[in-house]
């Protein structure tokens, strides 16, 4: 059965003087991925996982569009992944 899960992320971000957050890099155990561009920022809660009022960042990483989330309530970054099981 397919199931969506939260995947915790380590993100290098810059906190701007106007209060906005700009993610710059996604860091994994094996690699570092530069965020080339931020396409969109909005408050959005993916309905397939539990979360509290996260900010959705649509970003371009190595030419591929990705969605990452910052949850101010827990101060954590995450993505959503579909697991086939």
C-alpha positions as CSV (number, residue, x, y, z in Angstrom):
1,X,0.0,0.0,0.0
2,X,1.3,3.4,-0.9
3,X,1.8,5.9,1.9
4,X,3.0,9.5,2.1
5,X,5.5,10.3,4.8
6,X,7.3,13.4,6.1
7,X,11.0,13.3,5.4
8,X,13.1,15.6,7.7
9,X,15.6,17.8,5.9
10,X,18.7,19.7,6.8
11,X,18.5,23.0,5.0
12,X,21.0,25.8,5.0
13,X,18.9,29.0,4.9
14,X,19.4,32.8,5.2
15,X,17.1,34.7,7.5
16,X,16.6,38.2,5.9
17,X,16.2,41.4,7.8
18,X,12.6,41.7,6.6
19,X,11.8,38.4,8.3
20,X,11.7,36.2,5.2
21,X,13.6,32.9,5.0
22,X,15.6,32.0,1.9
23,X,16.7,28.3,1.7
24,X,20.1,28.0,-0.1
25,X,21.1,24.3,0.2
26,X,19.6,20.9,1.0
27,X,22.1,18.8,2.9
28,X,21.9,15.0,3.0
29,X,24.1,12.4,4.6
30,X,25.9,11.9,1.2
31,X,25.6,15.2,-0.7
32,X,24.8,18.9,-0.7
33,X,22.4,20.2,-3.3
34,X,22.3,23.9,-4.1
35,X,19.0,25.5,-4.5
36,X,19.3,27.3,-7.8
37,X,16.1,29.4,-7.6
38,X,13.0,29.9,-5.5
39,X,9.9,29.8,-7.7
40,X,7.1,30.3,-5.2
41,X,6.6,30.7,-1.4
42,X,3.2,30.3,0.2
43,X,1.5,28.9,3.3
44,X,0.3,25.5,2.4
45,X,-0.2,22.3,4.4
46,X,0.0,19.1,2.4
47,X,-3.0,17.1,3.3
48,X,-1.2,13.7,3.0
49,X,1.0,14.3,6.2
50,X,0.4,15.9,9.5
51,X,1.9,19.3,10.0
52,X,1.2,22.7,11.6
53,X,0.9,25.7,9.2
54,X,4.1,25.2,7.2
55,X,5.5,27.4,4.5
56,X,5.8,25.7,1.2
57,X,8.8,26.6,-0.9
58,X,8.8,25.6,-4.6
59,X,12.5,25.5,-5.5
60,X,14.6,24.5,-8.5
61,X,17.4,22.0,-7.6
62,X,19.7,20.9,-10.4
63,X,17.0,21.9,-12.9
64,X,14.3,19.9,-11.1
65,X,11.3,21.5,-9.4
66,X,11.0,20.4,-5.7
67,X,8.7,21.3,-2.9
68,X,10.1,21.7,0.6
69,X,8.4,22.9,3.7
70,X,9.4,24.9,6.8
71,X,7.2,24.5,9.8
72,X,7.7,27.5,12.1
73,X,5.8,25.7,15.0
74,X,8.6,23.1,15.2
75,X,11.3,25.0,13.5
76,X,11.9,22.1,11.1
77,X,12.3,21.6,7.4
78,X,10.7,18.6,5.6
79,X,9.6,17.2,2.3
80,X,6.9,14.7,1.5
81,X,7.7,11.4,-0.2
82,X,5.5,8.6,-1.4
83,X,6.6,5.2,-0.2
84,X,5.4,2.1,-2.0
85,X,4.9,-0.8,0.3
